[in-house]
């Protein structure tokens, strides 16, 4: 209110002294209205049987996009409410979903700066950007994290903003699902349709994997659309506050890249058919984005386990990673972190190694079985999220194995391998104490080894109800549907009510 009153006072003062025009004052008043007045509506797809009930974020978007620009009548059925295209003669409750040229997707834990939509929509409407499907600003972390794990995971997030700018230069941008402005015409170009349960389900954004934004990026590129990262930090999001919730988030991020990778070859062939240039750098960046977690995790596991004795593999191979760490340290400093945080990130990645490997193995499992991996949301709870036994025991195993390797190589006077193993042991111990916490580590370890002792009490089976001998009310059966083969709905309803009364 104070802000509004001061704005009015200053605008009239400027008008009196002829420093501002009436048109400009009108524009400023309209902006005040936009800031302090808004209309909010909500939509829940699982209220309607005619929409997908898949438990993932992609189908949230698909269900709403598929309804945009239409008016629908809510019709009650025995299975639940359904949405039917409405006409003037239709009776009953109706809902209208407005249409739009652009879509804004936003995670629940993301915050946008006030000019986010103004800038990105203006960019999409500029001449020459007609084939830009998605523009975004990969989210940055909030400053002043309370815990060390929030700060170090925030550092890895902030660096991604720089990396994505380079990806845009080489036309290898990937949509990051936390926030984006999307051209609706582009997603309509990649829609896939199928019939499930008698209803048409539209998939604008693929839900085959839990990283739906990555696969949609490939689909858009295949149809000749571009994605652009806007070179400003306009969105912010919180990082997981404890190791347990971070495990769930990073395991989801590590799952799906290998499944999507084969689609890249179809993108290359389609674009070559249209005589579009596909640079080698673009291909390499896209491959790295989708497969880097797999090959880097397996590579780190190899370096931890392989004996560097100077005969088959020289210790100097470790120096090949030095340029990467130097570049990352420079980026950390550019993002207002410290050079030494590169050591913290190394230890952070060490204890996350089993998490990343678990995500990669899940991708391989889905490839072999064809079964979708459930979407696991990052917990947003007040208290700490407990960590599974595997992700507690594995970092401890890395520490013990590194100490054993250090001792063995000191005895054999293989100083290069001993130095590497000793450094890994110290980095992992530091990461466990700083990012997991010794108390939390011991608690989660104890819970993991004792949970199997507790057996949930199985609910008692309900008594089976004898089928009625009386003649069926076929009119009720046809109207309400069959239940248990022959028992009509009205009979079951009365039976349940009588049983409840008797039990009381």
C-alpha positions as CSV (number, residue, x, y, z in Angstrom):
1,X,0.0,0.0,0.0
2,X,2.8,2.4,0.9
3,X,4.5,1.6,-2.4
4,X,1.3,2.3,-4.3
5,X,0.7,5.6,-2.5
6,X,4.3,6.8,-3.1
7,X,4.1,5.9,-6.8
8,X,0.9,8.0,-7.1
9,X,2.5,10.9,-5.3
10,X,5.7,10.9,-7.4
11,X,3.8,10.5,-10.7
12,X,1.6,13.5,-10.0
13,X,4.6,15.5,-8.8
14,X,6.4,14.7,-12.0
15,X,3.4,15.6,-14.1
16,X,3.0,19.0,-12.5
17,X,6.6,19.8,-13.2
18,X,6.2,18.4,-16.8
19,X,8.7,15.6,-16.3
20,X,6.3,12.9,-17.4
21,X,3.4,12.6,-19.8
22,X,-0.2,11.4,-19.0
23,X,0.3,8.4,-21.3
24,X,3.4,7.3,-19.2
25,X,1.4,7.8,-16.0
26,X,-1.3,5.6,-17.4
27,X,1.3,2.9,-18.2
28,X,2.7,3.1,-14.7
29,X,-0.8,2.8,-13.2
30,X,-1.5,-0.3,-15.3
31,X,1.7,-1.8,-14.1
32,X,0.6,-1.2,-10.5
33,X,-2.6,-3.0,-11.2
34,X,-0.8,-5.9,-12.7
35,X,1.4,-6.1,-9.6
36,X,-1.3,-6.0,-7.0
37,X,-4.2,-7.6,-8.8
38,X,-4.4,-11.1,-10.3
39,X,-6.8,-13.9,-11.0
40,X,-5.9,-17.4,-9.9
41,X,-7.6,-20.6,-10.9
42,X,-6.6,-24.3,-10.5
43,X,-7.2,-27.5,-12.3
44,X,-6.8,-31.1,-10.9
45,X,-6.7,-33.7,-13.7
46,X,-7.2,-36.7,-11.4
47,X,-10.8,-35.5,-10.7
48,X,-11.7,-36.7,-14.1
49,X,-11.7,-40.3,-15.4
50,X,-11.3,-39.1,-19.0
51,X,-7.8,-37.7,-18.3
52,X,-4.6,-39.6,-17.6
53,X,-3.9,-40.6,-14.0
54,X,-0.2,-41.3,-14.6
55,X,1.8,-40.3,-11.6
56,X,4.2,-37.9,-13.2
57,X,4.7,-34.2,-14.0
58,X,4.5,-34.6,-17.8
59,X,0.9,-35.7,-17.7
60,X,0.0,-32.7,-15.6
61,X,1.1,-30.6,-18.5
62,X,-0.3,-32.8,-21.2
63,X,-3.8,-33.0,-19.7
64,X,-4.1,-29.2,-19.4
65,X,-2.6,-28.4,-22.7
66,X,-5.0,-30.9,-24.4
67,X,-8.0,-29.0,-23.0
68,X,-6.8,-25.5,-23.8
69,X,-9.1,-23.5,-26.0
70,X,-12.2,-25.6,-25.3
71,X,-15.4,-25.6,-23.2
72,X,-16.4,-28.9,-21.6
73,X,-19.4,-30.4,-19.8
74,X,-18.8,-32.3,-16.6
75,X,-20.8,-35.6,-16.8
76,X,-21.1,-38.0,-13.9
77,X,-20.6,-41.7,-14.6
78,X,-20.4,-44.8,-12.2
79,X,-16.6,-44.6,-12.5
80,X,-16.4,-40.9,-11.9
81,X,-16.7,-37.5,-13.6
82,X,-15.7,-37.2,-17.3
83,X,-15.2,-34.1,-19.5
84,X,-17.1,-34.0,-22.8
85,X,-16.8,-31.3,-25.4
86,X,-19.6,-28.9,-24.7
87,X,-22.2,-27.4,-27.1
88,X,-25.0,-24.9,-26.8
89,X,-27.5,-27.7,-26.1
90,X,-25.3,-29.4,-23.4
91,X,-26.7,-29.3,-19.9
92,X,-24.8,-29.5,-16.6
93,X,-21.8,-27.9,-15.1
94,X,-19.3,-26.5,-17.6
95,X,-15.7,-25.4,-17.5
96,X,-13.8,-23.3,-20.0
97,X,-10.0,-23.6,-20.4
98,X,-8.6,-20.5,-22.1
99,X,-6.2,-20.7,-25.0
100,X,-2.8,-19.0,-25.2
101,X,0.0,-18.5,-27.6
102,X,2.6,-19.2,-24.9
103,X,2.8,-21.4,-21.9
104,X,4.7,-20.9,-18.6
105,X,5.8,-24.0,-16.8
106,X,6.9,-23.6,-13.2
107,X,7.9,-25.9,-10.4
108,X,6.3,-25.5,-7.0
109,X,9.6,-24.6,-5.3
110,X,10.8,-22.1,-8.0
111,X,10.6,-18.3,-7.8
112,X,10.6,-16.0,-10.8
113,X,11.7,-12.4,-11.0
114,X,8.9,-10.0,-11.8
115,X,10.0,-9.3,-15.4
116,X,10.6,-13.0,-16.3
117,X,7.6,-13.4,-18.6
118,X,8.0,-9.9,-20.1
119,X,11.5,-10.6,-21.2
120,X,11.1,-14.1,-22.4
121,X,7.8,-13.5,-24.3
122,X,9.3,-10.4,-25.9
123,X,12.3,-12.5,-27.0
124,X,10.0,-15.1,-28.5
125,X,8.1,-12.4,-30.4
126,X,11.2,-10.8,-31.9
127,X,11.7,-11.2,-35.7
128,X,13.9,-14.2,-36.5
129,X,12.8,-16.2,-33.4
130,X,9.7,-17.7,-34.9
131,X,11.2,-21.2,-34.7
132,X,12.3,-20.9,-31.1
133,X,10.1,-23.3,-29.1
134,X,11.4,-22.9,-25.6
135,X,13.3,-20.2,-23.9
136,X,14.3,-20.4,-20.2
137,X,16.7,-19.3,-17.6
138,X,18.1,-22.4,-15.8
139,X,17.3,-21.7,-12.1
140,X,19.9,-20.5,-9.7
141,X,20.1,-21.2,-6.0
142,X,19.1,-19.0,-3.2
143,X,22.0,-17.2,-1.4
144,X,22.8,-17.8,2.2
145,X,22.2,-21.6,2.5
146,X,21.9,-22.8,6.1
147,X,23.7,-26.1,5.6
148,X,26.9,-27.1,3.9
149,X,25.2,-29.6,1.7
150,X,22.8,-26.9,0.5
151,X,25.7,-24.7,-0.3
152,X,27.7,-27.3,-2.2
153,X,24.7,-28.6,-4.2
154,X,23.8,-24.9,-4.9
155,X,27.3,-24.5,-6.4
156,X,26.8,-27.3,-8.8
157,X,23.5,-25.8,-9.8
158,X,24.8,-22.3,-10.4
159,X,27.5,-23.6,-12.7
160,X,24.9,-25.2,-14.8
161,X,23.7,-21.7,-15.8
162,X,27.0,-21.0,-17.4
163,X,27.1,-24.4,-19.1
164,X,23.7,-23.9,-20.7
165,X,24.8,-20.6,-22.2
166,X,27.5,-22.4,-24.1
167,X,25.0,-25.1,-25.1
168,X,22.9,-22.4,-26.7
169,X,25.8,-21.1,-28.8
170,X,26.2,-24.6,-30.4
171,X,22.5,-25.1,-30.8
172,X,22.5,-28.0,-28.3
173,X,20.2,-26.5,-25.6
174,X,18.1,-28.8,-23.5
175,X,14.9,-27.8,-21.7
176,X,15.3,-27.7,-18.0
177,X,11.9,-28.4,-16.6
178,X,11.9,-26.2,-13.5
179,X,10.7,-23.2,-15.5
180,X,10.3,-22.1,-19.1
181,X,8.2,-20.2,-21.5
182,X,7.0,-22.5,-24.3
183,X,5.4,-21.7,-27.7
184,X,2.2,-23.8,-27.8
185,X,2.4,-24.3,-31.5
186,X,5.7,-26.1,-31.0
187,X,4.4,-28.7,-28.6
188,X,1.3,-29.2,-30.8
189,X,3.8,-30.1,-33.6
190,X,5.2,-33.1,-31.6
191,X,2.0,-34.4,-30.0
192,X,1.3,-38.1,-29.9
193,X,-2.2,-39.5,-29.4
194,X,-3.5,-42.9,-28.1
195,X,-6.7,-44.3,-26.7
196,X,-6.7,-45.5,-23.1
197,X,-9.9,-46.8,-21.5
198,X,-12.0,-45.4,-24.3
199,X,-10.6,-41.8,-24.0
200,X,-8.1,-40.1,-26.2
201,X,-4.9,-39.2,-24.4
202,X,-2.6,-36.6,-25.9
203,X,1.1,-36.6,-25.1
204,X,2.7,-33.3,-26.0
205,X,5.6,-34.0,-23.5
206,X,6.8,-37.6,-23.3
207,X,6.4,-39.3,-20.0
208,X,8.4,-42.4,-20.9
209,X,11.2,-41.3,-18.5
210,X,11.3,-39.2,-15.4
211,X,13.3,-36.5,-17.2
212,X,10.5,-35.6,-19.5
213,X,12.1,-32.2,-20.4
214,X,15.2,-33.9,-21.9
215,X,13.2,-36.2,-24.2
216,X,10.9,-33.3,-25.2
217,X,14.0,-31.3,-26.2
218,X,15.0,-34.1,-28.6
219,X,11.5,-34.3,-30.1
220,X,11.4,-30.5,-30.7
221,X,14.9,-30.6,-32.3
222,X,13.7,-33.4,-34.6
223,X,10.9,-31.3,-35.9
224,X,13.2,-28.3,-36.6
225,X,12.5,-26.2,-33.4
226,X,15.1,-24.4,-31.4
227,X,15.6,-24.0,-27.7
228,X,17.4,-20.9,-26.2
229,X,18.8,-20.1,-22.8
230,X,18.2,-16.5,-21.9
231,X,21.5,-15.0,-20.6
232,X,20.1,-13.6,-17.3
233,X,19.4,-15.1,-13.9
234,X,15.7,-14.6,-13.7
235,X,14.6,-17.7,-11.7
236,X,15.7,-19.2,-8.4
237,X,14.9,-22.4,-6.5
238,X,15.8,-24.0,-3.2
239,X,18.2,-26.9,-3.1
240,X,17.6,-30.0,-0.9
241,X,18.4,-29.2,2.7
242,X,19.6,-32.7,3.7
243,X,21.3,-35.7,2.1
244,X,18.2,-37.9,2.1
245,X,16.1,-35.6,-0.1
246,X,19.2,-34.9,-2.3
247,X,19.5,-38.6,-2.9
248,X,16.0,-38.8,-4.3
249,X,16.5,-35.7,-6.5
250,X,19.9,-36.8,-8.0
251,X,18.8,-40.4,-8.5
252,X,15.9,-39.1,-10.6
253,X,18.2,-36.8,-12.6
254,X,20.5,-39.8,-13.3
255,X,17.7,-41.9,-14.7
256,X,16.6,-41.8,-18.3
257,X,19.5,-40.2,-20.3
258,X,20.6,-43.6,-21.8
259,X,17.0,-44.3,-22.8
260,X,16.7,-41.1,-24.8
261,X,20.2,-41.2,-26.4
262,X,19.1,-43.4,-29.4
263,X,16.6,-40.7,-30.4
264,X,19.5,-38.4,-31.2
265,X,20.4,-40.4,-34.3
266,X,16.9,-39.8,-35.7
267,X,17.3,-36.1,-35.0
268,X,20.5,-36.0,-37.0
269,X,19.0,-38.0,-40.0
270,X,15.8,-35.8,-40.1
271,X,17.7,-32.6,-40.0
272,X,20.1,-33.8,-42.8
273,X,17.0,-34.6,-44.9
274,X,16.0,-31.0,-44.5
275,X,19.5,-29.9,-45.5
276,X,20.1,-28.4,-42.0
277,X,23.6,-28.1,-40.7
278,X,24.4,-30.5,-37.8
279,X,27.8,-29.6,-36.3
280,X,30.0,-32.2,-34.6
281,X,30.1,-30.0,-31.5
282,X,26.3,-30.0,-31.2
283,X,26.3,-33.8,-31.4
284,X,29.1,-34.2,-28.8
285,X,27.4,-31.8,-26.4
286,X,24.1,-33.6,-26.7
287,X,25.7,-37.0,-26.1
288,X,27.6,-35.7,-23.1
289,X,24.4,-34.2,-21.6
290,X,22.5,-37.4,-21.9
291,X,25.2,-39.9,-21.1
292,X,27.7,-38.0,-18.9
293,X,26.3,-39.3,-15.6
294,X,26.7,-42.9,-16.9
295,X,30.2,-42.7,-18.3
296,X,31.6,-40.4,-15.5
297,X,30.2,-42.6,-12.7
298,X,31.6,-45.7,-14.3
299,X,34.9,-43.9,-15.0
300,X,35.2,-42.8,-11.4
301,X,34.4,-46.3,-10.2
302,X,37.1,-47.6,-12.5
303,X,39.7,-45.1,-11.1
304,X,38.8,-46.0,-7.6
305,X,39.2,-49.8,-8.1
306,X,41.9,-50.1,-10.8
307,X,45.5,-50.5,-9.5
308,X,47.9,-47.9,-11.0
309,X,51.1,-49.8,-10.8
310,X,52.9,-48.1,-13.7
311,X,52.8,-51.3,-15.9
312,X,49.4,-51.2,-17.5
313,X,48.3,-47.7,-16.7
314,X,50.4,-44.7,-15.6
315,X,49.4,-42.5,-12.7
316,X,49.8,-39.6,-15.0
317,X,46.4,-40.5,-16.5
318,X,44.9,-38.7,-13.4
319,X,46.4,-35.4,-14.7
320,X,44.2,-35.5,-17.7
321,X,41.4,-34.4,-15.5
322,X,43.3,-31.3,-14.3
323,X,42.1,-28.9,-17.1
324,X,38.5,-29.8,-16.2
325,X,39.0,-29.1,-12.5
326,X,40.8,-25.8,-13.3
327,X,37.9,-24.7,-15.6
328,X,35.3,-25.6,-13.0
329,X,37.2,-23.8,-10.2
330,X,37.2,-20.6,-12.4
331,X,33.5,-21.0,-13.0
332,X,32.9,-21.4,-9.2
333,X,34.8,-18.1,-8.6
334,X,32.8,-16.4,-11.3
335,X,29.6,-17.6,-9.5
336,X,30.9,-16.0,-6.3
337,X,32.1,-19.2,-4.7
338,X,35.7,-20.0,-3.7
339,X,38.3,-21.9,-5.7
340,X,38.7,-24.4,-2.9
341,X,35.0,-25.4,-3.3
342,X,36.2,-27.6,-6.2
343,X,37.6,-30.0,-3.5
344,X,34.2,-30.0,-1.7
345,X,32.5,-30.8,-5.0
346,X,34.9,-33.7,-5.6
347,X,34.0,-35.2,-2.2
348,X,30.3,-34.5,-2.8
349,X,30.5,-36.5,-6.1
350,X,32.3,-39.3,-4.3
351,X,29.5,-40.0,-1.9
352,X,26.9,-39.5,-4.6
353,X,28.6,-42.1,-6.8
354,X,26.2,-44.9,-5.7
355,X,23.2,-42.6,-6.2
356,X,24.2,-41.9,-9.8
357,X,25.0,-45.5,-10.5
358,X,21.6,-46.5,-9.2
359,X,19.9,-44.1,-11.6
360,X,22.0,-45.5,-14.5
361,X,21.1,-49.1,-13.6
362,X,17.4,-48.1,-13.4
363,X,17.7,-46.8,-17.0
364,X,19.2,-50.1,-18.1
365,X,16.4,-52.0,-16.2
366,X,13.7,-50.0,-18.0
367,X,15.4,-50.7,-21.3
368,X,15.3,-54.4,-20.7
369,X,11.8,-54.7,-19.1
370,X,10.0,-51.8,-20.8
371,X,8.4,-50.9,-17.5
372,X,8.2,-47.2,-16.6
373,X,10.1,-46.0,-13.5
374,X,7.9,-44.3,-11.0
375,X,8.3,-40.5,-10.7
376,X,9.9,-39.8,-7.2
377,X,9.3,-36.2,-6.1
378,X,11.9,-34.4,-4.0
379,X,10.6,-34.3,-0.5
380,X,9.6,-30.8,0.8
381,X,9.1,-31.5,4.5
382,X,10.1,-29.7,7.6
383,X,12.1,-32.5,9.2
384,X,15.1,-34.4,7.7
385,X,14.5,-37.2,5.1
386,X,16.1,-40.5,6.1
387,X,18.7,-42.0,3.7
388,X,18.4,-45.6,2.5
389,X,20.9,-48.1,3.8
390,X,22.5,-48.5,0.4
391,X,23.4,-44.8,0.1
392,X,24.7,-44.8,3.6
393,X,26.8,-48.0,3.4
394,X,28.3,-47.3,0.0
395,X,30.1,-44.1,1.0
396,X,31.4,-46.0,4.0
397,X,32.6,-48.7,1.7
398,X,34.4,-46.1,-0.5
399,X,36.3,-44.8,2.6
400,X,37.3,-48.3,3.8
401,X,38.3,-49.4,0.3
402,X,40.4,-46.3,-0.2
403,X,42.2,-46.8,3.1
404,X,42.9,-50.4,2.2
405,X,44.2,-49.3,-1.2
406,X,46.4,-46.6,0.4
407,X,47.9,-49.1,2.9
408,X,48.6,-51.7,0.3
409,X,50.3,-49.2,-2.1
410,X,52.4,-47.7,0.6
411,X,53.6,-51.2,1.5
412,X,54.4,-51.8,-2.3
413,X,55.9,-48.3,-2.6
414,X,53.5,-47.4,-5.4
415,X,53.4,-43.7,-4.3
416,X,51.2,-42.3,-7.0
417,X,48.3,-44.7,-6.4
418,X,48.8,-44.4,-2.7
419,X,48.5,-40.6,-2.9
420,X,45.3,-40.9,-5.0
421,X,43.7,-43.4,-2.6
422,X,44.6,-41.4,0.4
423,X,43.1,-38.2,-1.1
424,X,39.9,-40.1,-1.9
425,X,39.6,-41.4,1.7
426,X,40.1,-37.9,3.1
427,X,37.6,-36.4,0.6
428,X,35.0,-39.0,1.3
429,X,35.4,-38.7,5.1
430,X,35.1,-34.9,4.9
431,X,32.0,-35.2,2.7
432,X,30.3,-37.7,5.0
433,X,30.9,-35.5,8.1
434,X,30.1,-32.2,6.4
435,X,27.2,-33.1,4.1
436,X,25.6,-36.1,5.8
437,X,26.6,-35.4,9.4
438,X,28.1,-38.1,11.7
439,X,25.0,-38.3,13.9
440,X,22.6,-38.5,10.9
441,X,24.9,-41.0,9.2
442,X,24.9,-43.4,12.3
443,X,21.1,-42.9,12.7
444,X,20.3,-43.8,9.1
445,X,22.7,-46.7,9.2
446,X,21.1,-48.1,12.3
447,X,17.6,-47.6,10.8
448,X,18.7,-49.4,7.6
449,X,20.0,-52.5,9.3
450,X,17.1,-52.8,11.8
451,X,14.1,-51.9,9.6
452,X,13.9,-55.4,8.3
453,X,13.2,-56.7,11.8
454,X,9.8,-54.9,11.8
455,X,7.0,-56.6,10.0
456,X,3.8,-54.7,9.1
457,X,0.6,-56.3,10.4
458,X,-1.4,-57.5,7.5
459,X,-5.1,-56.3,7.5
460,X,-7.6,-58.9,8.3
461,X,-9.5,-60.2,5.3
462,X,-13.1,-59.0,5.0
463,X,-15.8,-61.6,5.3
464,X,-17.1,-62.7,2.0
465,X,-20.8,-61.8,1.4
466,X,-23.1,-64.5,0.0
467,X,-24.6,-63.6,-3.3
468,X,-28.3,-62.8,-3.2
469,X,-30.8,-65.4,-4.3
470,X,-33.4,-62.9,-5.2
471,X,-34.1,-61.8,-8.8
472,X,-31.7,-59.2,-10.1
473,X,-32.8,-55.6,-10.8
474,X,-31.5,-55.5,-14.4
475,X,-32.4,-51.9,-14.9
476,X,-30.2,-51.0,-11.9
477,X,-27.4,-53.2,-13.3
478,X,-27.5,-51.6,-16.7
479,X,-27.6,-48.1,-15.3
480,X,-25.1,-48.4,-12.5
481,X,-22.9,-51.1,-13.9
482,X,-22.2,-54.6,-12.7
483,X,-20.2,-55.3,-9.5
484,X,-18.7,-58.7,-8.7
485,X,-20.3,-60.2,-11.7
486,X,-24.0,-60.1,-10.8
487,X,-24.6,-58.0,-7.6
488,X,-26.4,-54.7,-8.5
489,X,-25.2,-51.4,-7.2
490,X,-28.2,-50.6,-5.0
491,X,-28.1,-54.0,-3.3
492,X,-24.4,-53.6,-2.4
493,X,-25.0,-50.1,-1.1
494,X,-27.7,-51.3,1.3
495,X,-25.6,-54.2,2.3
496,X,-22.6,-52.0,3.2
497,X,-24.8,-49.6,5.2
498,X,-26.4,-52.5,7.2
499,X,-22.9,-54.0,7.9
500,X,-21.6,-50.7,9.2
501,X,-24.6,-50.4,11.5
502,X,-24.1,-53.9,12.9
503,X,-20.4,-53.4,13.4
504,X,-21.1,-50.2,15.5
